[in-house]
Amino acid sequence: MVEMRSVSFLLLTCLSAAGQSSWKAGAAKTSIVPDGPLWMAGYAARVKPSEGTAQTLWAKALALEDSSGARSVIVTADMLGFTRALSLRIAARVQREFGISRERLLLNASHTHCGPVIERQLAAAYDASESQWADVDRYTDALENRVVRVIGESLKGLQPVTLGFGRGTAGFARNRRTSFDPRGPVDHDVPVLRVAARSGKPIAVLFGYACHNTTLGGDYCKLHGDYAGSAQVQIEKANPGALAMFITGCGADANPTRRGSVEAADQNGAELADATARALSGVVSRVSGPLRAAYREVSLVFDTAPSRADLEARLAEPNKYAGRHARNMLDRISREGRLPTEYPYPVQVWRFGKDLTLVALAGEVVVDYTLRLKRELGSDKLWVAGYSNDVFAYIPSERVLQEGGYEGGGAMIYYGQPGPWAPGVEFSIIKTVHELVRAVSE
């Protein structure tokens, strides 16, 4: 069932209530809770599928139309991540059915570890049976349909609006790579985009944070949006009729300081909701148009792939995940003749007039990328998101790649990639971001 709402907020204090807007916007949401038990994404420690729903999972869409008539849509979803295959199918249908081009569709996932598995994402981590994988396939098809449908509903609700941007801070993220640096980098910013209709009634907000959505652990087996879901619930409760949308930042190497219970998730969510409220009650800058968009896939290169002999030797390892990965790689060699040497990495940039630039990076991106881009592009008018369009691996900086560890390469076996990235991954991504920022700024 799709619930449609027109996007509306209190008018910015610097605007006249009678002022005309160059923007139109509409929003909608739909439940993405599966019909029955499904294997849950994110933790290899889980030994069984989901056991009910503790918090509704949502896909939410915000459609924007600028003064030129160009339309763009951002989708946020309470799930581990969109896969490349799913994103490509959604984008193709959205282009065909609604005329929205690829660069103007942004898909961002909250990375909750209490949502369903889709496709074969992190397949090596789960002890799922063939019938359970068939259930995953059916759910993935249903999810695709729900996302496309909610995008269509958001486009139906377009009405004149104004946009405003502000920032808050939340302090519960902490760098988790303590074995390398007990005081590792972190980003506590809470970027907020609000949309105001002529009625002035606050009913929607986009907000972000750079922290793993892992308050709830692998022993928790109910569907739940974790802290991001709790923050959305609390924002919407404080603003009856509101549509709150969470955009995950580059928090691949950060965990919440409070963990292990639903109460902790609610506390983290409350802190984030409070930070969002403070941002909206503080200095909010008007965001003008038009919205210019760019999208490009850059090839990220894998390091030297393991040989067939290496993979066959790994089949006997006591670590079952390593063994599964080796089997998957051998099967891929049999099907394709070799392992891939590179991966098509999507980079997306939206520029709202001269007032805000939104950079959307794919994969599980470490915080170094946000901090570097803020230094190089300026932090006041920049919003950097991770987990966008395709979640297929960790994206380490050169520092993290050299240090190694889980984010530096160890997680690749769970994602079914042949091995760690080759040096230069950070350079390729940052270079592409700068090129796309220049392209949308000309």
Wavefront OBJ file of the C-alpha trace (Angstrom):
o trace
v 0.000 0.000 0.000
v 1.446 3.371 -1.046
v 0.833 6.454 1.066
v 1.219 9.761 -0.803
v 1.869 13.125 0.775
v 2.667 16.535 -0.682
v 5.913 17.920 0.716
v 5.355 20.897 2.989
v 7.322 22.840 5.624
v 7.207 26.062 7.569
v 8.317 28.841 5.290
v 11.840 30.064 5.839
v 11.855 33.234 7.911
v 13.733 35.077 5.199
v 10.984 34.427 2.640
v 7.733 36.263 2.137
v 4.652 34.116 2.598
v 3.385 35.471 -0.706
v 6.651 34.771 -2.520
v 6.698 32.607 -5.584
v 8.812 29.443 -5.775
v 10.796 28.042 -8.662
v 10.475 24.528 -7.202
v 7.769 21.923 -7.173
v 7.964 18.803 -5.030
v 5.973 15.741 -4.052
v 6.645 12.803 -1.774
v 5.336 9.307 -1.097
v 6.212 6.238 0.926
v 5.502 2.520 0.776
v 6.120 -0.351 3.154
v 8.848 -2.763 2.062
v 8.161 -5.332 4.765
v 8.162 -8.836 3.202
v 5.060 -11.017 3.346
v 6.794 -13.734 5.367
v 10.103 -14.676 7.047
v 13.243 -13.849 5.071
v 16.946 -14.170 5.756
v 18.158 -10.847 7.155
v 21.033 -8.871 5.661
v 24.232 -7.765 7.336
v 25.386 -10.212 10.001
v 27.083 -13.537 9.352
v 26.366 -14.469 12.984
v 22.667 -14.950 12.299
v 21.545 -18.562 12.020
v 17.879 -18.153 11.023
v 15.500 -15.943 9.024
v 13.483 -13.044 10.427
v 10.955 -13.623 13.186
v 8.425 -10.882 12.660
v 8.539 -7.102 12.385
v 9.389 -4.753 15.253
v 9.405 -1.586 13.127
v 7.966 -1.017 9.656
v 10.549 -0.723 6.903
v 9.873 1.970 4.307
v 10.920 3.108 0.867
v 10.304 6.851 0.489
v 10.554 9.011 -2.618
v 10.956 12.770 -2.992
v 10.335 14.178 -6.462
v 11.653 17.636 -7.358
v 10.897 19.789 -10.380
v 12.956 22.929 -11.018
v 12.024 26.059 -12.960
v 13.091 24.476 -16.239
v 10.668 21.592 -15.756
v 13.470 19.072 -15.181
v 12.426 16.389 -12.704
v 14.651 14.503 -10.263
v 13.847 11.851 -7.672
v 15.653 10.687 -4.549
v 14.647 7.385 -2.938
v 15.624 6.388 0.604
v 15.004 2.862 1.861
v 15.320 0.931 5.128
v 17.544 -1.815 3.716
v 21.186 -2.867 3.635
v 21.786 -1.515 0.162
v 20.624 -1.425 -3.427
v 22.554 -3.816 -5.665
v 23.799 -2.868 -9.123
v 21.371 -5.203 -10.868
v 18.371 -3.913 -8.913
v 19.366 -0.279 -9.430
v 19.771 -0.793 -13.172
v 16.334 -2.376 -13.444
v 14.681 0.376 -11.399
v 16.458 3.115 -13.368
v 15.456 1.594 -16.710
v 11.805 1.410 -15.679
v 11.804 4.928 -14.231
v 13.271 6.250 -17.485
v 10.699 4.369 -19.552
v 7.635 5.037 -17.398
v 8.298 8.545 -16.065
v 10.995 10.054 -18.300
v 13.493 10.469 -15.437
v 17.052 10.039 -16.749
v 19.650 8.034 -14.825
v 21.575 10.986 -13.468
v 18.351 12.355 -11.963
v 17.485 9.240 -9.958
v 19.342 8.786 -6.658
v 18.856 5.595 -4.617
v 20.150 5.607 -1.034
v 19.874 2.828 1.564
v 19.978 3.260 5.345
v 22.184 0.151 5.686
v 20.111 -1.262 8.508
v 21.305 -4.761 9.383
v 17.736 -5.707 10.300
v 16.234 -5.699 6.819
v 15.749 -8.510 4.285
v 18.460 -9.903 2.044
v 17.987 -8.999 -1.631
v 19.372 -10.884 -4.625
v 22.643 -12.592 -3.577
v 24.038 -9.687 -1.589
v 26.610 -10.989 0.932
v 25.543 -14.535 0.024
v 28.666 -16.112 1.514
v 27.582 -14.908 4.970
v 24.292 -16.771 5.189
v 23.326 -20.407 5.763
v 20.241 -20.052 3.583
v 18.623 -23.021 1.857
v 17.613 -23.077 -1.804
v 13.975 -22.514 -0.893
v 14.980 -19.541 1.249
v 16.953 -18.073 -1.636
v 13.856 -18.506 -3.814
v 11.928 -16.455 -1.227
v 14.633 -13.778 -1.483
v 14.241 -13.712 -5.272
v 10.481 -13.222 -5.007
v 10.933 -10.455 -2.450
v 13.497 -8.691 -4.664
v 11.005 -8.639 -7.535
v 8.331 -7.228 -5.217
v 10.742 -4.611 -3.859
v 11.546 -3.416 -7.379
v 7.850 -2.974 -8.121
v 7.228 -1.122 -4.861
v 10.104 1.313 -5.439
v 9.012 2.093 -8.992
v 5.426 2.566 -7.836
v 6.340 4.918 -4.979
v 8.416 7.033 -7.389
v 5.362 7.376 -9.587
v 3.233 8.401 -6.604
v 5.738 11.082 -5.584
v 5.577 12.585 -9.079
v 1.785 12.825 -8.867
v 1.959 15.115 -5.814
v 4.057 17.954 -7.246
v 3.209 21.383 -5.844
v 5.055 24.735 -5.436
v 7.650 24.632 -2.645
v 10.806 26.289 -1.367
v 13.908 24.420 -0.224
v 16.161 25.210 2.716
v 19.419 23.685 3.966
v 20.862 23.573 7.478
v 23.186 21.525 9.680
v 23.114 19.984 13.121
v 25.468 17.664 15.000
v 25.060 14.291 16.714
v 27.831 12.694 18.748
v 27.100 8.969 18.917
v 29.265 7.889 15.953
v 32.739 6.579 16.819
v 35.445 5.257 14.533
v 35.493 1.488 14.985
v 39.004 0.776 13.672
v 40.453 1.165 17.155
v 43.165 -1.432 16.564
v 44.712 1.004 14.080
v 43.894 4.315 15.787
v 41.891 4.589 19.022
v 40.999 8.154 18.053
v 40.199 7.558 14.395
v 38.392 10.128 12.239
v 34.623 10.633 12.432
v 32.049 13.037 11.001
v 29.337 14.251 13.384
v 27.534 16.522 10.890
v 23.784 16.157 10.403
v 22.932 17.805 7.060
v 19.245 18.656 6.682
v 17.163 19.628 3.647
v 13.681 20.957 4.287
v 10.947 21.694 1.791
v 8.316 24.376 2.454
v 4.904 24.610 0.820
v 2.717 27.694 0.753
v 0.562 26.274 3.530
v 3.552 26.355 5.881
v 2.684 22.988 7.435
v 5.863 20.968 8.218
v 5.419 17.459 6.823
v 8.813 16.290 5.400
v 12.584 16.450 5.899
v 15.726 14.846 4.498
v 18.512 14.337 7.033
v 21.792 12.422 7.108
v 24.476 10.972 9.361
v 27.731 9.073 8.816
v 27.521 6.025 11.050
v 26.890 2.315 10.589
v 23.249 1.491 11.203
v 24.201 -1.335 13.581
v 22.850 -0.552 17.034
v 21.054 -3.907 16.944
v 23.312 -6.968 16.780
v 23.351 -10.294 15.016
v 21.279 -11.901 17.768
v 18.336 -9.657 16.919
v 16.031 -11.361 14.397
v 13.125 -8.968 13.870
v 12.828 -6.473 11.032
v 13.779 -2.996 12.244
v 15.177 0.226 10.791
v 17.694 0.554 13.665
v 18.658 4.080 14.787
v 17.820 5.582 11.376
v 14.363 4.059 11.501
v 13.834 5.258 15.055
v 14.935 8.784 14.118
v 12.439 8.844 11.251
v 9.655 7.632 13.546
v 10.461 10.291 16.144
v 10.685 13.113 13.593
v 7.358 12.089 12.110
v 5.771 11.782 15.580
v 6.882 15.300 16.454
v 5.501 16.554 13.128
v 2.193 14.755 12.496
v 1.860 13.876 8.819
v 5.597 14.371 8.225
v 7.637 12.352 5.767
v 11.155 11.939 7.218
v 13.870 10.546 4.896
v 17.284 9.368 6.124
v 20.317 9.617 3.819
v 23.276 7.519 4.944
v 26.644 9.246 4.965
v 30.171 7.869 4.630
v 30.162 5.972 7.907
v 31.551 2.591 6.872
v 34.216 2.750 9.594
v 31.995 4.185 12.345
v 29.702 2.412 14.815
v 27.203 3.842 17.318
v 28.576 4.172 20.847
v 25.276 2.894 22.271
v 24.577 -0.615 20.983
v 22.879 -3.902 21.692
v 19.206 -3.150 22.293
v 16.081 -1.560 20.879
v 16.348 1.011 23.678
v 19.814 1.971 22.446
v 18.498 2.298 18.886
v 15.744 4.598 20.150
v 18.278 6.672 22.116
v 20.520 7.052 19.054
v 17.467 7.895 16.987
v 16.359 10.492 19.529
v 19.773 12.163 19.452
v 19.669 12.290 15.666
v 16.071 13.550 15.637
v 17.004 16.277 18.140
v 19.970 17.309 15.995
v 17.666 17.553 12.997
v 15.172 19.668 14.927
v 17.943 22.019 16.066
v 19.131 22.385 12.476
v 15.637 23.318 11.342
v 15.195 25.839 14.148
v 18.604 27.419 13.486
v 20.088 29.060 10.428
v 18.484 27.571 7.324
v 19.753 28.842 3.984
v 17.453 29.100 1.010
v 18.284 26.624 -1.758
v 17.739 27.913 -5.280
v 17.618 26.104 -8.587
v 17.986 24.813 -11.128
v 19.019 21.288 -10.206
v 21.849 20.086 -12.428
v 22.777 16.403 -12.273
v 25.654 14.223 -13.429
v 26.327 10.487 -13.199
v 29.364 8.475 -14.250
v 30.727 5.002 -13.686
v 34.482 4.846 -13.116
v 36.419 1.574 -13.195
v 37.904 0.593 -9.852
v 40.692 -1.956 -10.209
v 41.049 -5.069 -8.068
v 44.440 -6.151 -6.810
v 45.921 -9.366 -8.185
v 43.219 -12.041 -8.183
v 43.832 -15.420 -6.530
v 44.759 -18.275 -8.841
v 42.649 -21.376 -9.326
v 45.161 -23.328 -7.242
v 44.879 -20.794 -4.399
v 41.107 -20.985 -4.474
v 41.096 -24.791 -4.519
v 43.369 -24.786 -1.475
v 40.965 -22.457 0.341
v 38.108 -24.915 -0.082
v 39.550 -26.937 2.799
v 39.900 -23.970 5.178
v 38.031 -24.334 8.488
v 36.550 -20.854 7.967
v 33.298 -21.699 6.173
v 32.954 -18.200 4.747
v 36.373 -18.395 3.104
v 35.414 -21.781 1.707
v 32.149 -20.469 0.292
v 33.950 -17.534 -1.257
v 36.487 -19.843 -2.873
v 33.692 -22.028 -4.283
v 31.889 -18.966 -5.645
v 35.070 -17.703 -7.299
v 35.799 -21.111 -8.853
v 32.241 -21.254 -10.188
v 32.697 -17.800 -11.666
v 35.909 -18.852 -13.397
v 34.057 -21.842 -14.862
v 31.225 -19.613 -16.140
v 33.199 -16.596 -17.335
v 36.707 -17.946 -17.940
v 38.348 -15.611 -15.418
v 37.696 -13.404 -12.417
v 36.876 -9.716 -12.961
v 39.759 -7.262 -12.830
v 37.670 -4.118 -12.233
v 34.251 -2.913 -11.113
v 32.043 -0.129 -12.580
v 31.697 2.312 -9.679
v 28.858 4.876 -9.857
v 29.461 8.472 -8.823
v 26.584 10.966 -8.829
v 26.460 14.717 -8.202
v 23.441 17.002 -7.822
v 23.947 20.760 -7.685
v 21.093 22.946 -6.458
v 21.781 26.357 -7.989
v 24.828 27.746 -6.205
v 23.568 26.832 -2.757
v 24.066 23.083 -2.260
v 26.025 20.229 -3.833
v 25.034 16.653 -3.033
v 27.659 13.994 -3.814
v 26.373 10.412 -3.799
v 28.998 7.655 -3.619
v 28.376 3.933 -3.964
v 29.419 1.167 -1.609
v 30.386 1.256 2.054
v 32.484 4.418 2.001
v 34.832 5.275 4.874
v 34.721 8.722 6.461
v 38.028 9.873 4.929
v 36.155 10.638 1.689
v 33.734 13.055 3.336
v 36.472 14.818 5.275
v 38.657 15.160 2.184
v 35.855 16.445 -0.039
v 34.872 18.989 2.604
v 38.451 20.269 2.647
v 38.686 20.424 -1.130
v 35.177 21.622 -2.049
v 34.218 23.525 1.089
v 31.974 22.184 3.809
v 29.267 24.860 4.064
v 27.343 23.895 0.930
v 28.356 20.245 0.575
v 26.526 17.028 1.472
v 28.329 13.712 0.892
v 26.362 10.460 0.982
v 27.541 6.867 0.821
v 25.539 3.682 0.237
v 24.045 5.165 -2.930
v 22.934 3.356 -6.091
v 25.023 0.204 -5.502
v 26.299 -1.423 -2.297
v 28.741 -4.118 -3.386
v 31.892 -3.705 -1.241
v 33.697 -1.489 1.244
v 35.352 1.563 -0.304
v 38.544 2.249 1.678
v 40.675 5.349 1.429
v 44.338 4.825 0.609
v 45.062 5.042 4.327
v 42.568 2.331 5.212
v 43.627 0.192 2.241
v 47.235 0.243 3.441
v 46.253 -0.472 7.037
v 44.145 -3.441 5.961
v 41.619 -5.038 8.274
v 37.938 -5.635 7.607
v 37.215 -2.369 5.800
v 40.578 -2.471 4.023
v 39.906 -5.802 2.299
v 38.760 -8.481 4.694
v 35.072 -7.923 3.947
v 35.507 -8.677 0.248
v 34.902 -12.400 0.751
v 31.397 -11.688 2.093
v 30.593 -9.428 -0.832
v 31.794 -12.054 -3.301
v 34.544 -9.908 -4.792
v 37.802 -11.519 -5.955
v 40.015 -9.619 -3.524
v 40.969 -6.187 -2.184
v 41.224 -3.056 -4.311
v 44.480 -2.068 -5.945
v 46.126 1.170 -4.792
v 44.605 4.217 -6.453
v 40.959 3.609 -5.569
v 40.676 6.886 -3.637
v 42.342 8.879 -6.410
v 39.938 7.500 -9.032
v 36.840 8.332 -7.014
v 37.936 11.796 -5.859
v 39.058 12.720 -9.379
v 35.655 11.711 -10.750
v 33.817 13.711 -8.084
v 35.780 16.840 -8.966
v 35.116 16.362 -12.678
v 31.374 15.943 -12.129
v 31.213 18.917 -9.763
v 32.861 21.051 -12.451
v 30.445 19.696 -15.052
v 27.345 20.669 -13.063
v 28.847 24.046 -12.107
v 29.512 25.321 -15.636
l 1 2 3 4 5 6 7 8 9 10 11 12 13 14 15 16 17 18 19 20 21 22 23 24 25 26 27 28 29 30 31 32 33 34 35 36 37 38 39 40 41 42 43 44 45 46 47 48 49 50 51 52 53 54 55 56 57 58 59 60 61 62 63 64 65 66 67 68 69 70 71 72 73 74 75 76 77 78 79 80 81 82 83 84 85 86 87 88 89 90 91 92 93 94 95 96 97 98 99 100 101 102 103 104 105 106 107 108 109 110 111 112 113 114 115 116 117 118 119 120 121 122 123 124 125 126 127 128 129 130 131 132 133 134 135 136 137 138 139 140 141 142 143 144 145 146 147 148 149 150 151 152 153 154 155 156 157 158 159 160 161 162 163 164 165 166 167 168 169 170 171 172 173 174 175 176 177 178 179 180 181 182 183 184 185 186 187 188 189 190 191 192 193 194 195 196 197 198 199 200 201 202 203 204 205 206 207 208 209 210 211 212 213 214 215 216 217 218 219 220 221 222 223 224 225 226 227 228 229 230 231 232 233 234 235 236 237 238 239 240 241 242 243 244 245 246 247 248 249 250 251 252 253 254 255 256 257 258 259 260 261 262 263 264 265 266 267 268 269 270 271 272 273 274 275 276 277 278 279 280 281 282 283 284 285 286 287 288 289 290 291 292 293 294 295 296 297 298 299 300 301 302 303 304 305 306 307 308 309 310 311 312 313 314 315 316 317 318 319 320 321 322 323 324 325 326 327 328 329 330 331 332 333 334 335 336 337 338 339 340 341 342 343 344 345 346 347 348 349 350 351 352 353 354 355 356 357 358 359 360 361 362 363 364 365 366 367 368 369 370 371 372 373 374 375 376 377 378 379 380 381 382 383 384 385 386 387 388 389 390 391 392 393 394 395 396 397 398 399 400 401 402 403 404 405 406 407 408 409 410 411 412 413 414 415 416 417 418 419 420 421 422 423 424 425 426 427 428 429 430 431 432 433 434 435 436 437 438 439 440 441 442
